[in-house]
């Protein structure tokens, strides 16, 4: 690509993204417009890779590991169109869709996480394409519209975002997975970059504020788990685990710290969805809201925590690569992928989607 073409592509991307985040219409309206603009820019072969029916069985199949050896390890191929398969202009439109679907903080976080692939490429001296900032898959399920149901997903190493709209309303944004490797860049020109730092700092502040008795109750394991316990399971389940400490045993100041931690998993979403997540957390009676910690309380020692109610689950883990590789996720036990909404839709509209309905309703 020539220097002038590259510059034009960068300028176009910046204009589209800035236009998206400055747009004064609704999030949903902008999501529909940007999704359709992106799809309209694709040729026939690209559309085949990018757009699927909403009842596609892969709709609830997701992961957050790199693409290298993905098919061999997972047994299936990720759907969606990657940046590598788009022109610069199409990539800019894809970024506009992302910017329309998350907050400014969320957009910066996602793009920073993607950029860490280049840090790893240099560090690992990768020459086989294992680390590639452009291998992130954009998929649309259904037809973007302000009527009916449709969804879209962005997925790749350490990013898995899901959005479902119904009749012009954003009704599901979970699961929301973000990870970072390295969790903190410790050398080079980007030293100090830590895209998930807020998720670590707020929880550690709470844990360190607890007295010895409460800290002992919150500590469910002396050793942090190797990863988040729900991994990339289609349904989030936490079994055979102590719950930790209920929020009604916290002081008001400590309860505020707990809310600050949960809010870190809301602020990446558009404003209305962020407020919905915050309200969901605050609506839980304190004796039904639990905080659990595993591993070291000191920074860098390897740690895990979760915040859990009957309706949602937050998990964070930083143990891999010498405790400098973090995973974090927001999940909803019944609301992931909007499965309850889709199940009702399939029941109310006889489209012959028995297989999809069975998948959606399976435990």
C-alpha positions in Angstrom: 0.0 0.0 0.0 1.4 3.4 -0.9 2.0 6.0 1.7 -0.7 8.3 0.4 -3.3 5.5 0.3 -2.3 4.5 3.9 -2.7 8.0 5.1 -6.1 8.3 3.4 -7.2 5.1 5.1 -6.1 6.3 8.5 -7.8 9.6 8.1 -11.0 7.9 6.9 -10.9 5.6 9.9 -10.4 8.5 12.3 -13.3 10.5 10.7 -15.7 7.6 10.9 -14.8 6.6 14.4 -14.9 10.2 15.7 -18.2 10.7 13.9 -19.6 7.6 15.5 -18.7 8.6 19.0 -19.9 12.1 18.5 -23.2 11.1 17.0 -26.2 12.4 19.0 -28.8 9.8 17.9 -29.5 6.7 19.9 -27.0 3.9 20.2 -29.3 1.5 18.5 -29.9 3.8 15.5 -26.2 4.3 15.0 -25.5 0.6 15.4 -28.0 -0.2 12.6 -26.6 2.5 10.4 -23.0 1.5 10.8 -23.7 -2.2 10.6 -25.5 -1.7 7.3 -22.8 0.6 6.0 -20.2 -2.0 6.7 -22.2 -4.8 5.1 -22.9 -2.6 2.0 -19.2 -2.1 1.5 -18.5 -5.8 1.2 -18.5 -7.9 -1.9 -20.4 -11.2 -2.2 -17.7 -13.5 -0.9 -17.0 -11.2 2.0 -20.7 -11.1 2.9 -20.7 -14.9 3.0 -18.0 -14.8 5.7 -19.5 -11.9 7.6 -23.3 -12.4 7.7 -25.3 -15.3 9.1 -28.8 -16.2 10.1 -29.6 -15.4 13.7 -30.5 -19.1 14.3 -27.0 -20.1 13.3 -25.8 -22.7 15.9 -22.5 -20.9 16.1 -24.2 -17.8 17.5 -23.5 -19.0 21.1 -20.1 -20.5 20.3 -17.3 -18.2 21.4 -13.8 -18.0 22.7 -11.0 -15.6 23.5 -7.8 -17.5 22.5 -5.6 -16.6 19.5 -6.5 -17.9 16.0 -3.2 -19.8 15.5 -4.1 -23.6 15.6 -7.6 -22.6 16.6 -9.3 -25.2 14.4 -7.1 -28.0 15.6 -7.5 -27.1 19.2 -11.2 -26.2 19.2 -12.6 -28.3 16.4 -14.3 -25.5 14.5 -13.4 -22.4 12.5 -14.3 -18.9 13.8 -16.9 -17.2 11.7 -16.7 -13.6 10.7 -14.5 -11.3 8.5 -11.1 -10.1 9.9 -9.4 -6.8 9.3 -6.9 -8.8 7.1 -9.8 -9.7 4.8 -11.0 -6.1 4.5 -9.9 -3.1 2.6 -8.7 -0.1 4.7 -12.1 1.6 4.1 -14.0 -1.5 5.1 -11.9 -1.8 8.3 -12.7 1.8 9.1 -16.4 1.0 8.7 -15.9 -2.0 11.0 -14.3 0.3 13.6 -17.2 2.7 13.3 -19.6 -0.2 14.2 -17.5 -1.0 17.2 -17.4 2.7 18.2 -21.2 2.8 17.9 -21.7 -0.2 20.1 -19.4 0.7 23.1 -18.4 3.7 25.1 -15.4 5.9 24.3 -13.6 4.1 27.2 -14.7 0.8 25.8 -13.4 1.6 22.3 -10.0 2.7 23.6 -9.8 -0.4 25.8 -10.6 -2.8 22.9 -8.2 -1.2 20.5 -5.5 -1.1 23.1 -6.0 -4.8 23.8 -5.8 -5.5 20.1 -2.6 -3.5 19.8 -0.9 -5.7 22.5 -0.6 -8.4 19.8 2.1 -6.3 18.3 3.9 -6.1 21.6 3.8 -9.9 21.8 4.9 -10.3 18.2 8.0 -8.3 18.9 8.7 -9.9 22.3 8.2 -13.5 21.0 9.9 -12.8 17.6 6.9 -14.3 15.9 7.3 -14.9 12.2 4.4 -17.4 11.7 1.5 -15.0 12.3 0.5 -16.2 15.7 0.4 -12.6 16.8 -1.5 -10.4 14.5 -3.3 -7.1 15.4 -5.7 -7.7 12.4 -7.1 -11.1 13.2 -10.3 -10.0 14.9 -13.5 -11.3 13.4 -16.7 -9.2 12.8 -19.9 -11.2 12.4 -23.5 -10.0 11.9 -26.4 -12.4 12.6 -29.6 -11.4 10.9 -30.4 -8.2 9.1 -29.5 -4.9 11.0 -32.8 -3.1 11.4 -34.8 -1.1 13.9 -37.4 -3.8 13.7 -37.0 -7.5 14.4 -34.0 -9.3 16.0 -30.4 -9.1 14.9 -27.0 -9.3 16.5 -23.4 -8.8 15.9 -20.1 -10.0 17.5 -16.5 -9.1 17.6 -14.1 -11.8 18.5 -10.4 -12.6 18.6 -7.5 -12.9 21.1 -8.7 -11.4 24.4 -11.8 -9.8 22.9 -15.3 -11.3 22.7 -18.2 -8.8 22.5 -21.8 -9.7 21.8 -24.7 -7.4 21.0 -28.4 -8.3 20.4 -31.1 -5.9 19.3 -34.8 -6.5 19.2 -37.2 -4.0 17.7 -34.8 -1.1 17.9 -33.7 -1.8 21.5 -30.3 -3.1 22.6 -31.4 -6.0 24.8 -28.3 -8.1 25.4 -24.6 -7.3 25.6 -23.3 -10.4 27.4 -21.0 -12.2 27.6 -18.5 -9.4 27.5 -14.9 -10.7 27.7 -11.7 -8.6 27.7 -8.2 -9.8 28.5 -4.7 -8.4 28.3 -1.4 -10.0 27.6 0.7 -8.4 28.9 -1.6 -7.2 31.6 1.0 -4.4 32.1 3.6 -3.6 29.5 6.9 -3.5 31.5 9.4 -2.5 28.9 9.8 -0.6 25.6 8.1 2.6 24.4 4.7 1.5 25.7 5.9 0.8 29.2 3.1 1.2 31.8 0.2 0.5 29.4 -2.4 -1.4 31.5 -5.8 -1.5 29.7 -7.5 -3.5 32.5 -5.8 -1.8 35.4 -9.0 -0.4 36.8 -10.5 -3.8 37.1 -7.5 -4.9 39.2 -7.0 -1.8 41.3 -10.6 -1.3 42.5 -10.9 -5.0 43.6 -7.5 -5.0 45.3 -8.4 -1.8 47.2 -11.5 -3.5 48.6 -9.6 -6.7 49.5 -6.9 -4.8 51.3 -9.4 -2.7 53.2 -10.9 -5.8 54.9 -10.0 -6.7 58.5 -8.4 -10.1 59.1 -11.6 -12.0 59.8 -13.4 -10.7 56.7 -10.3 -11.1 54.6 -10.2 -14.7 55.6 -13.9 -15.2 54.7 -13.4 -13.5 51.3 -10.3 -15.6 50.5 -11.7 -18.8 49.0 -8.4 -20.2 47.9 -4.8 -19.5 48.9 -3.8 -20.0 45.3 -5.4 -18.2 42.4 -7.1 -20.3 39.7 -5.3 -20.8 36.4 -8.1 -19.0 34.6 -11.7 -17.7 35.0 -13.8 -20.6 36.1 -16.5 -20.3 33.5 -13.9 -20.1 30.6 -15.8 -19.8 27.3 -18.7 -22.0 28.4 -22.0 -21.4 26.6 -23.7 -21.2 30.0 -22.0 -19.6 32.9 -22.0 -21.9 36.0 -20.1 -21.7 39.3 -20.3 -25.0 41.1 -18.7 -26.4 44.2 -17.2 -23.0 45.1 -17.4 -21.1 48.4 -19.2 -17.8 47.8 -16.9 -15.6 49.7 -18.2 -12.6 51.7 -21.7 -11.2 51.4 -21.9 -7.4 50.9 -24.0 -6.9 54.0 -20.9 -7.6 56.0 -19.1 -4.7 54.4 -19.0 -1.2 55.7 -20.7 1.4 53.6 -17.3 2.6 52.4 -16.3 -1.0 51.5 -19.6 -1.6 49.8 -18.9 1.5 47.7 -15.5 -0.1 46.7 -17.4 -3.2 45.6 -19.7 -1.1 43.5 -16.7 0.7 42.0 -15.2 -2.6 41.0 -18.5 -3.8 39.4 -18.7 -0.4 37.6 -15.5 -1.2 35.8 -17.5 -3.8 33.9 -20.2 -1.3 33.0 -18.2 1.7 31.8 -17.1 0.0 28.5 -20.7 -0.1 27.4 -22.9 2.7 25.9 -24.3 5.0 28.5 -27.8 3.5 28.8 -26.5 -0.1 28.9 -23.8 1.0 31.4 -26.6 2.4 33.7 -28.5 -0.8 33.3 -25.6 -2.9 34.5 -25.0 -0.5 37.4 -28.6 -0.6 38.4 -28.6 -4.5 38.2 -25.7 -4.6 40.7 -27.3 -2.0 43.0 -30.7 -3.8 43.0 -29.2 -6.9 44.6 -29.9 -7.1 48.3 -26.5 -6.9 50.1 -26.9 -10.3 51.6 -27.3 -11.8 48.1 -24.3 -10.1 46.6 -20.9 -11.9 47.1 -17.3 -11.0 46.7 -14.6 -13.7 46.6 -10.9 -13.5 46.2 -8.2 -16.2 45.5 -4.4 -15.9 45.5 -2.1 -13.1 46.6 -3.4 -9.8 48.0 -0.1 -8.2 47.0 0.3 -6.9 43.4 2.0 -9.2 41.0 1.5 -12.3 43.1 -1.2 -13.9 41.0 -4.9 -13.2 41.8 -8.5 -14.0 41.0 -11.7 -12.4 42.1 -15.4 -12.6 41.4 -18.6 -10.7 42.2 -21.7 -12.8 42.0 -25.4 -12.6 42.4 -28.2 -14.9 41.3 -28.4 -13.0 38.0 -24.9 -12.0 37.0 -21.3 -13.0 37.4 -18.0 -11.0 37.2 -14.8 -12.9 37.0 -11.2 -11.6 36.8 -8.0 -13.7 36.8 -4.3 -12.7 36.4 -2.0 -15.8 36.8 -0.6 -16.7 33.4 2.8 -15.6 32.1 4.2 -15.0 35.5 1.0 -13.2 36.7 1.1 -10.7 33.9 -1.8 -12.0 31.7 -5.3 -11.1 32.7 -8.8 -12.3 31.8 -12.1 -10.6 32.8 -15.7 -11.2 31.9 -19.2 -10.0 32.6 -21.8 -12.7 32.3 -25.6 -13.1 33.0 -26.8 -16.5 34.0 -30.0 -16.3 32.1 -29.3 -13.3 29.8 -26.2 -14.3 28.0 -26.7 -14.0 24.2 -30.2 -12.8 24.9 -31.2 -16.5 24.9 -34.4 -16.0 26.9 -35.5 -13.3 24.5 -34.7 -15.4 21.5 -36.4 -18.5 23.0 -39.6 -16.5 23.4 -39.2 -15.2 19.8 -38.9 -18.7 18.4 -41.9 -19.9 20.4 -44.0 -17.0 19.3 -43.0 -17.2 15.6 -43.1 -20.7 14.1 -40.1 -20.5 11.8 -39.2 -24.2 12.0 -36.3 -23.4 14.3 -36.5 -26.5 16.5 -32.8 -27.0 16.5 -32.1 -23.5 17.5 -34.7 -23.5 20.2 -33.4 -26.7 21.7 -29.9 -25.1 21.8 -31.1 -21.9 23.3 -33.1 -23.7 26.1 -30.7 -26.5 26.9 -29.1 -26.4 30.3 
